[in-house]
Amino acid sequence: MPVSDLTDDSEKNRQVLTQAEALSASYRASARIQGMLVDGLTHEAASLRHMLDTQRRTLSWRVTAPLRVVRHLMKGQLPTGQKIPALCQRVKDIYQDEGLHGVTQRIQARLPDTGVGRVIARYTSNRHKPSSPPASAEQTQAQQDQSVQPPSMTAAERQKALAGVYAKPLGAEVLSQLTPHILIIAELSLRQCAKYRVWQKEEQLRSLGWTVDVVDWRDTEQALAALQVCTEVIFYRVPAFESVEILLHETRRLGLSPWWEVDDLIFSAELYQENGNLQTLDMAEQKQLLFGVRLFRKCLLSCDRAIASTRVLAQAMVDAGIASAVVIENALDQQTIEIAQSLAERGVPVHDTTRLCCVN
């Protein structure tokens, strides 16, 4: 083959390689941008979900609930959207097949936390409650004696006495003597992050014989309840929304020293702005991303200590202003070990590499 042909082929191969490398770099940049957008949308969804939950707990929402019910009834449907004629026919069919007991049982199962469900549950329990035998004369006299005895303290005094016992925070020495009870208040919607930073940590701590509770940071009531019995609390990938600030305030009131944990530089606006891909987004998207960054940073600095997945990340936390940061790397959990053992026993499935399919 002439040398000129070899030179031409080499030049063509070089051009193809250059184009492939440029295309690969473009795909990587696009993937990074999409990842940033996903993070921003995740934060926005969490914020909207929190706002919706807060709205549904307000007094105005509860007061206007009857109006919404009336509006649905005027349309011939229930608040769930089910048509009333179809519901009546369904109730009639159940009554014919199973009687009144079948109807009440289904209503109680479908509406356990509503007024109708509670009334039916009370009615059912009263029907099945055995009648108590008549009280003897001695029991009646004892009850009368108790009823005429003056209370030992007033309600206000009793409340004050109980608050002095139950509302008083425990000291650090007392907490150190208790069996560790770790509470992890976490972002659980990112499944991959939760696997390595939440569920693995739960498994690790339980292997030490410690008690571990995991609560989604959006469930404020459950988190507040869990705070009352824990000895340590970790906030994983949690932004400083108003509900989280309530949790942080309660943590301080209980005398706990909170941790803040993350496995990504989502708390550093400076590092985000150094990313050239950020400039490819419009101003609204940039503000959205940086708003989430500020909330994460605020929550980080509201805690006493930090947990990072790498030493570089731990140093960035210290540079941000946290007093101390420790490193707990991603590890193996029982699920991952079982998958690895299964692959070792069965082998990796053989893939057919003779055919290439491209879907556009």
Secondary structure as the mmCIF struct_conf table of DSSP 4:
data_model
#
loop_
_struct_conf.conf_type_id
_struct_conf.id
_struct_conf.beg_label_comp_id
_struct_conf.beg_label_asym_id
_struct_conf.beg_label_seq_id
_struct_conf.end_label_comp_id
_struct_conf.end_label_asym_id
_struct_conf.end_label_seq_id
HELX_RH_AL_P HELX_RH_AL_P1 VAL A 3 ARG A 56
TURN_TY1_P TURN_TY1_P1 ARG A 57 ARG A 57
BEND BEND1 THR A 58 THR A 58
HELX_RH_AL_P HELX_RH_AL_P2 LEU A 59 VAL A 63
TURN_TY1_P TURN_TY1_P2 THR A 64 THR A 64
HELX_RH_AL_P HELX_RH_AL_P3 ALA A 65 MET A 74
TURN_TY1_P TURN_TY1_P3 LYS A 75 GLY A 76
STRN STRN1 GLN A 77 GLN A 77
TURN_TY1_P TURN_TY1_P4 PRO A 79 THR A 80
BEND BEND2 GLY A 81 GLY A 81
STRN STRN2 LYS A 83 LYS A 83
HELX_RH_AL_P HELX_RH_AL_P4 ILE A 84 ARG A 110
TURN_TY1_P TURN_TY1_P5 PRO A 112 ASP A 113
BEND BEND3 THR A 114 THR A 114
HELX_RH_AL_P HELX_RH_AL_P5 GLY A 115 HIS A 128
BEND BEND4 LYS A 129 LYS A 129
HELX_LH_PP_P HELX_LH_PP_P1 PRO A 130 SER A 136
HELX_RH_AL_P HELX_RH_AL_P6 ALA A 137 VAL A 148
BEND BEND5 GLN A 149 GLN A 149
HELX_LH_PP_P HELX_LH_PP_P2 PRO A 150 PRO A 151
BEND BEND6 SER A 152 MET A 153
HELX_RH_AL_P HELX_RH_AL_P7 ALA A 155 TYR A 166
BEND BEND7 ALA A 167 LYS A 168
HELX_LH_PP_P HELX_LH_PP_P3 PRO A 169 GLY A 171
HELX_RH_AL_P HELX_RH_AL_P8 ALA A 172 GLN A 177
BEND BEND8 LEU A 178 LEU A 178
HELX_LH_PP_P HELX_LH_PP_P4 THR A 179 PRO A 180
STRN STRN3 HIS A 181 ALA A 186
BEND BEND9 SER A 189 LEU A 190
HELX_RH_AL_P HELX_RH_AL_P9 ARG A 191 ALA A 194
HELX_RH_PI_P HELX_RH_PI_P1 LYS A 195 TRP A 199
HELX_RH_AL_P HELX_RH_AL_P10 GLN A 200 SER A 207
TURN_TY1_P TURN_TY1_P6 LEU A 208 GLY A 209
STRN STRN4 THR A 211 ASP A 216
TURN_TY1_P TURN_TY1_P7 TRP A 217 ARG A 218
HELX_RH_AL_P HELX_RH_AL_P11 THR A 220 LEU A 227
TURN_TY1_P TURN_TY1_P8 GLN A 228 VAL A 229
BEND BEND10 THR A 231 THR A 231
STRN STRN5 GLU A 232 TYR A 236
BEND BEND11 ARG A 237 ARG A 237
HELX_RH_AL_P HELX_RH_AL_P12 GLU A 242 ARG A 253
TURN_TY1_P TURN_TY1_P9 LEU A 254 GLY A 255
STRN STRN6 TRP A 259 VAL A 262
BEND BEND12 ASP A 263 ASP A 264
TURN_TY1_P TURN_TY1_P10 ILE A 266 PHE A 267
HELX_RH_AL_P HELX_RH_AL_P13 ALA A 269 GLU A 274
HELX_RH_3T_P HELX_RH_3T_P1 GLY A 276 THR A 280
BEND BEND13 LEU A 281 LEU A 281
HELX_RH_AL_P HELX_RH_AL_P14 MET A 283 SER A 302
BEND BEND14 CYS A 303 ASP A 304
STRN STRN7 ARG A 305 ALA A 308
BEND BEND15 SER A 309 THR A 310
HELX_RH_AL_P HELX_RH_AL_P15 ARG A 311 ALA A 320
TURN_TY1_P TURN_TY1_P11 GLY A 321 GLY A 321
BEND BEND16 ALA A 323 ALA A 323
STRN STRN8 SER A 324 VAL A 327
HELX_RH_AL_P HELX_RH_AL_P16 GLN A 334 ARG A 346
HELX_LH_PP_P HELX_LH_PP_P5 VAL A 348 HIS A 351
BEND BEND17 THR A 354 THR A 354
#
